[in-house]
Amino acid sequence: MQRDQLADFLRRRREAIRPAEVGLADGPRRRTTGLRREEVAMLAGMSVDYVVRLEQGRSSQPSTQLLGALARALRLSDDERDYLFHLAGHRPPPADQVARLARAGLIRMLDLLGDTPALVLSDLGEVLAQNRASVLLMGDHTRWSGDRRYVVYRWFTDPAARAVHPPEEQERHARQFVADLRAAAGRRSGDPTVAGLVDRLRAASAGFRRLWDEHEVAVRRADRKTFLHRRVGRMLMDCETLVTPDQGQQLLVLTPADAEARERLELLRVLGIEEFPTEATDTSAR
């Protein structure tokens, strides 16, 4: 671990980012053009004290999970992220784990979208990153672990994941999830990650088995769905999906489909994330 080089790199990257680039306001009393340490800590989900110790070269070796969080918070490019891992004494993530790190360009697009709900997903439906607006709309989907990190797995095994859409839409959403997973399985033929997920879903859900056996295939590009939000009520949203060239990650953007949804989304922004329920509504992310 190269503590001094790591400290210098983290400090310089923090100072190089303007708050607006990560969705934060430029306050009138800000003394630096870059981010404050407490802002990096907030974005990365770690303590301010640990960020200070990292920048002062006094920390223990950070875990790969912490490094991934720092890379997202500091909007590092793929090359910068690999360099960060090397400085911390770790090998950069192999290809299968890199797929679980939201690409720097997609993170920047999340920031630019501002008040428009948006999130980055893997091709298997794991939410890799969200902006604040999407957390307000659907809760924090990055908190899950194990199979529950996949939206399709929660859909077929957790009734709460389906209950946030009206009953008349649920069969359509279920078919879309399965058809999209079938397309990913075709692209990643022989991948044990995909095969294992399919096997566990078949064992856990008769509904999934029924739809999987129908062999429908479709990559979702656009959709319209209704969210039944516990705080502001029914919201009709248009969902547009932008797929990276290798189809490994997707940027999902949700926009209000009518005036009522626009008003309720604005109300959510006013209510703010501070009062968001601790047990966040688990909505379908795709």
N, C-alpha and C positions, 0 to 999 in steps of 0.2 A: 504493500500500500504506500503510495507516494503522497504523504499527508500535506506537505507544503504545496505541491503542484495541484493537488485536489482542492485545497483551500483557495488558492489563487484563481483557479478555473471557475469554481462556484461563485466566488465573489464578483469576478468580472462578468460572468453571464448574468448574474442578478442585476448588476449596475447597467447592463446594456439593454434591458427590457423596460419599455415604457409601460406604466400601469394600464393604459388603454388597450395595449396588445393582449392583455389577459382579462379584459372585462372589468377593470377597476378604474375608479374615477381619479383624476388628477386633483388632489386637494390643494387649496390655496397656500397652505403652510408646508407643503412638501419641500424638503431641502435637497433632495436628489432626484435626478431624472429617472433613475431606475426603481426597482422594487425595494421595499423595506424587507428586513429579515422576517418580520412577523407576517408579511404578505406571502413570502415564499413558504413559510411554515403552514399557513392556512391552505394554500393551493396544494401543497404536497401531503397534507394530513399528518404533520409531525410537530413536535414541540419547537418553540422558538429557541429554547436552550440548546437543542441538538443542532439546529441550523447554525447558531453562533459557534458552537464547538467545532463543527465541520469547517467553517470559514476561518477559524483560528488554528486549525491543525491540531486540535486537542481531542478529537473524537475517537471512539472505537471504530473498527471497520464497519461501514454501513452494509446492510444486507442488500441482496439484489432487488428485493421488493422496494426498499427505501430508494435505491438508485433509480428504479423505474419511475417512482413517484416524483423524484427530483427532476428527472428528464422531462416529464410531462409539465411540471410546474414552470420550468425554465424554458420550455418550448425548444428543446434541443433538437437539432437535425439528427438523422440516423448516424452520421459520422461522429457528431458530438456526443451522442449517447454512448456509442461504442468506446470513445475516448474516455468518457466518465467512468465506465466500468473498468477499463484498464488502470486508470489512476487509483481506483479503489481496491485494486488487487483481485478483481474478478474477471473471468472470461466474459466477453459480450454474449448476450443470449443467443442460443442457436436459432435456426430459422423457425422452428415450430413455436418457440417462445416469443420471438420477435413479432409473430403474427398476433400475439396477445398484447402488444404495445401499440397504442394508437399512433399513427404516423404524424410526424411533426406538422406536415402541411394540413392535415385534417384538423389537428388541434387548433391551428391558426384560423381555419375557416369557422370553427365553433366560436372562437372569440369574435370574429368579424360579424357573425350573425346576431350577436347581442341579445335582444329581447325575443328573437325567434327561436322556439324550442328546436334543438338539434342534438344529435348524438352520433357517436362512431361505434360501429359494430364489426365484429369479425364475421367471416362468411358462415360461421355456425351459429350466429346470433348471440354472441357474448358482447355485452355493452362494455366498451373499452374506455369511453370518455363521454361526458355530458356537459353541456353548458348549464348555467344557472336556471334559464327558462325551462329547460326540459326537466330538471329536478323539481321545479315548482309544479309542472304539469303531471309528471308520472312518478315522482319519488326517485331515490338514489338507487339505480340499477347496478352500480359498480360495487356494491357492498357484498354481493353474494359470493359464495365459494362452492367448490365441488360442482356437481352437475347442475345445481340451482343457478349457476352463473349463466346458463344457456336459457334464453327466453323460451324456446320451444319446450324445454324440459319442465319449466315452471308451468307453462300453459297446460300441459297434459297431466301434471301431478298435483297442482295446487289450485283449488277452486277460486281462491282470491284473485289469481292472475286472470281468470276468465270473467269474474263478476264485474270488472270495471268496464266491460263492453256490454251492450244490451243483448239479450238472448238471441234475437233474430240475426245478429251479426256473428255469433260465435262459431257456427259451423263453417262459414266462409273463412274466418281467420284461421281456424284449425287446418283447413285444407291448404291454405296458403303457406302456413308454417311447414307442413309436411312436404309439399311440393318443392319449396325452396331448399329444405334439407336434402331432398332427393337429388336436386341439381348439384348441391355441394358434394354429395357423396359420389356423384358421377365424375366431377372434376378431380376429386381427391381419391380416386379408386385405389384401394389397398392401404389407405391411411388408417392405422389402428385407432386414432383419436375419433374419427368419424364412425368407424365400425362399432367401437365400444359404446359410443353415445346412442347409436341406433339400437343396439342390443339391449341396453339398459332401459330405453324408452319402450321397446316392445315388451319387456318384462313388467314394466310398471303400469302400462296403460293399454286397456283394450281398445280405447278410442284411437290411440296412435296406431296400433296394429292394424285396425280396420282400414285406416286411410293409407298407411304405408303399403299395404298389400294391393291397393288400387293403382299404384305405380304412376301417379300423376307427377309431372315435372314442370316447374315454372320458376324462373327467377323474378322476384318482385321488383318492379321499377317504380310504380306509383300506386296509390291506394287512397281511399277515403274511409275514415272510421270515426265512430262516436265514442268519446270518453265520458264515463259517468264519474265525474270528480266529486269527492265527498265534501269539498268546501264550496265549490261554485256551481255545481250541477252539470248538466249535459253540455258537451262541447263537440261540435262536428269539425273534424280536422282533416285537411288534405296532407298526405304523406308522400314526399318525393324522395327517391333513393338514388344517390349517386355512387357508382361502383368504381373502385380503383381499376387500372388496366389489367392487373393480375387477378382481379375478382376476390382478393383476399380480405379487403375491408370495404365498408360501406359508410357513407355519410347520409343519415336520415334527417330530413328537414320537415318539420310539421308547421303548417300555416293554417290559420282559421279559415273555414270554408264559408262562413256567413257572418253577418254583423253581430249576431248574438254571441258566437264563439269569440269574435274579436273583443267584445266588451268583457266577457268572462275571463279571457286571458289577461286583459289589462287589469281586472280586479285582482287576479292572482299576483300580478307584479306589485300591486299596491299592498296586498296583505303581506307579501314578503316571505322569505324562506325561514325567518326566525320562528314563525308560528306554525310551520309545517309539522304535521303529526310525526312523532318519533317513530311510529310504526307506519312508514310511508305506504301509500297505496301502490300496490304492485301491478302496474298496468303493462299491457303488451307493448314491447318496444318496437316491434316492427309490424 
